[in-house]
C-alpha cells in the first residue's frame, strides 16, 4: 500500500464514506478507488485535488514518486544478495604463450636471413607433417636471400630465396651455402679429388675457385629456390 493510498483510506473511513461513494463523487469506479488505496494504481494530481476537497484534507504532502522507491528497494535487495555470495578469486590467464606452444607443434616459422646470416628479414610458415617440414628436420631449415646475380646462369637472381637444410656434408653437384675467405656465399659444389673442391658461380662460363676442403666451411644444402617475382 502506498502512503497516499493509505492516507486516503484512513480519511475515507473516518468520514464514513465507502469506496463506492467516493468513486461516485470523483467520477471513477469503486475498483479504481480500491486499487489506489492498495497501491496498485498511481493517483494523478487532478484526482488528488478532488479527493482532498471531498475528504477535507491536504493530500499533497503524501504524494511521492513510487518508482524511485521500487528502484531503491530493488537495489537494496541486490546488495543483500551480493553480500551473501562467497567471493570468487579471479585468476589471470595469459593464453597467448599457450597458443604459441600449441601451434609450434603444427606450424614452423622458418626465418629468412641475409647472406651473412646476421639479419632476419622475415619468416615463412610451413606445416609440420610427421614432425618434418619438406621432409627435413624443422629446426635445421632456414631461408637465405641471394645477394646478387652471380648465379644468374642457373636462374638464381638477386632477391630469390634459397631454402637451405643446415648440415656440413659436401654434396657433389649441389648448390650449397659455404664460407671461405671470411665470406659466405651460395655456390655450386664440384669435387675435384679427395681434398680439393671447386666452388662455381654462374658468371662468365662458370667462373670458379678451387679450395682445399679444409679451407672451406659447408653450412648447408640448397633444397629449393623461390623466385622473387617483384623485380
C-alpha positions in Angstrom: 0.0 0.0 0.0 1.3 3.4 -0.9 1.5 6.3 1.5 -1.1 8.4 -0.3 -3.4 5.4 -0.8 -3.1 4.6 2.9 -3.9 8.2 3.8 -7.0 8.3 1.5 -8.3 5.1 3.1 -7.8 6.4 6.6 -9.6 9.7 5.9 -12.3 8.0 4.0 -13.0 5.6 6.9 -13.0 8.5 9.4 -15.6 10.3 7.3 -17.7 7.1 7.0 -17.5 7.1 3.2 -17.4 3.8 1.2 -15.1 3.3 -1.8 -18.2 3.2 -4.0 -19.4 6.6 -2.7 -16.0 8.2 -3.0 -15.7 6.9 -6.5 -19.1 8.3 -7.5 -18.2 11.7 -6.1 -14.9 11.7 -8.1 -16.4 10.2 -11.3 -14.4 6.9 -11.1 -15.2 3.3 -10.5 -15.2 1.8 -7.0 -12.5 -0.7 -8.1 -10.3 2.3 -9.1 -10.5 3.8 -5.6 -9.7 0.4 -4.1 -6.7 0.0 -6.4 -5.4 3.5 -5.4 -5.7 2.7 -1.7 -3.9 -0.7 -2.1 -1.1 0.9 -4.2 -2.0 -0.9 -7.4 -2.8 2.3 -9.2 -0.9 5.6 -9.1 -3.1 8.6 -8.5 -2.8 11.7 -10.7 -2.8 15.3 -9.5 -6.3 16.1 -10.6 -7.8 13.2 -8.6 -5.7 14.1 -5.6 -7.2 17.5 -5.6 -10.7 16.2 -5.9 -10.4 13.7 -3.1 -8.7 16.3 -0.9 -11.7 18.6 -1.2 -14.2 15.7 -0.6 -12.4 14.4 2.5 -11.4 17.9 3.7 -7.7 17.1 4.0 -4.5 18.1 2.2 -3.1 15.0 0.5 -0.3 16.9 -1.4 2.2 16.2 1.3 1.7 12.5 0.8 2.5 12.5 -2.9 5.7 10.7 -3.6 7.1 9.1 -6.7 6.6 5.4 -6.3 9.1 4.4 -9.0 12.2 5.5 -7.1 11.0 3.6 -4.0 10.8 0.4 -6.1 14.2 1.0 -7.6 15.7 1.7 -4.1 14.1 -1.5 -2.8 15.4 -3.5 -5.7 18.9 -2.0 -5.2 18.8 -3.0 -1.6 17.7 -6.5 -2.5 20.6 -6.8 -5.0 23.1 -5.6 -2.4 21.8 -8.0 0.2 22.0 -10.9 -2.3 25.5 -9.9 -3.3 26.6 -9.7 0.3 25.5 -13.3 0.8 27.6 -14.6 -2.1 31.0 -16.0 -1.4 33.9 -14.0 -3.0 35.4 -15.6 -6.1 39.1 -15.3 -6.6 39.9 -14.3 -10.2 42.9 -15.9 -11.8 44.6 -14.0 -14.7 45.1 -16.2 -17.7 47.6 -15.4 -20.5 46.6 -17.7 -23.4 49.0 -16.3 -26.0 52.1 -18.3 -24.9 49.9 -21.4 -24.7 48.6 -20.9 -28.2 52.1 -20.3 -29.4 53.2 -23.6 -27.9 50.3 -25.4 -29.4 50.9 -24.0 -32.9 54.6 -24.7 -32.6 53.8 -28.4 -32.9 52.0 -28.0 -36.2 53.4 -24.8 -37.8 57.1 -23.9 -38.3 58.2 -20.3 -38.8 61.3 -20.6 -41.0 63.5 -17.5 -40.7 64.6 -15.6 -43.8 68.3 -14.4 -43.5 70.6 -12.2 -45.4 73.6 -14.0 -46.9 75.8 -13.3 -43.9 73.2 -14.7 -41.6 73.4 -11.6 -39.5 69.9 -10.2 -40.1 66.5 -11.9 -40.1 64.4 -10.2 -42.8 61.2 -12.1 -42.1 59.6 -15.6 -41.7 57.6 -18.1 -43.7 55.2 -20.5 -42.2 55.3 -24.2 -43.1 53.0 -27.1 -41.8 54.8 -29.7 -39.8 53.9 -33.2 -41.1 55.1 -36.3 -39.3 57.5 -34.0 -37.3 59.1 -32.8 -40.5 59.0 -29.8 -42.9 59.5 -30.7 -46.6 60.9 -34.0 -45.4 63.6 -32.3 -43.2 64.1 -31.6 -39.5 62.2 -28.3 -39.0 64.9 -26.9 -36.7 67.5 -27.2 -39.4 65.8 -25.1 -42.1 66.4 -21.5 -43.0 66.0 -19.2 -45.9 68.8 -17.2 -47.4 68.2 -14.4 -49.9 70.5 -14.4 -52.9 72.6 -11.2 -52.5 73.4 -10.7 -56.2 73.1 -12.2 -59.7 76.3 -14.2 -59.5 74.2 -17.4 -60.1 72.0 -16.0 -62.8 73.2 -18.6 -65.3 71.4 -21.1 -63.0 68.3 -18.8 -62.9 69.1 -17.7 -59.3 68.8 -14.0 -59.2 69.2 -11.3 -56.6 66.3 -11.4 -54.1 65.4 -15.1 -54.8 65.0 -17.1 -51.6 67.0 -20.3 -51.1 65.6 -22.8 -48.7 68.6 -24.4 -47.0 69.0 -27.5 -44.9 71.7 -26.9 -42.4 74.4 -29.6 -42.4 78.2 -29.8 -43.1 78.1 -32.6 -45.7 79.8 -31.9 -49.0 77.3 -32.9 -51.8 78.9 -33.1 -55.2 76.9 -31.2 -57.8 74.6 -29.5 -55.3 74.2 -25.8 -54.5 75.4 -25.2 -51.0 75.8 -22.3 -48.6 79.5 -22.1 -47.9 82.0 -19.9 -46.1 85.5 -19.2 -47.4 87.9 -16.3 -47.2 85.7 -14.9 -44.4 82.8 -14.6 -46.7 79.5 -16.5 -47.1 78.0 -17.3 -50.5 76.0 -19.8 -52.4 78.0 -21.9 -54.8 77.7 -25.0 -56.9 80.0 -27.7 -55.5 82.1 -29.9 -57.6 84.6 -32.3 -56.0 87.8 -32.5 -58.0 89.6 -35.1 -55.9 89.7 -36.2 -52.3 90.9 -32.8 -50.9 90.1 -30.1 -53.5 86.6 -28.6 -54.1 85.6 -26.4 -57.0 83.2 -23.6 -56.0 81.3 -22.5 -59.1 79.3 -19.4 -59.6 77.2 -18.7 -62.8 79.0 -15.8 -64.3 81.2 -15.9 -67.5 81.2 -19.6 -68.2 81.2 -20.9 -64.7 83.8 -18.8 -63.0 85.1 -20.7 -60.1 87.7 -21.0 -57.4 89.3 -24.2 -56.2 89.8 -24.6 -52.4 91.1 -27.3 -50.2 88.2 -28.8 -48.3 90.0 -27.8 -45.1 89.8 -24.1 -46.1 86.0 -24.0 -46.7 83.1 -24.5 -44.3 80.0 -26.1 -45.6 76.9 -24.5 -43.8 74.1 -26.2 -45.6 72.5 -27.5 -48.8 70.0 -25.6 -51.0 66.9 -27.8 -51.4 64.6 -25.3 -53.1 64.7 -21.9 -54.9 61.8 -19.5 -54.6 61.9 -16.9 -57.3 61.3 -13.2 -56.4 58.7 -12.1 -59.0 58.9 -8.5 -57.9 62.0 -7.1 -59.6 
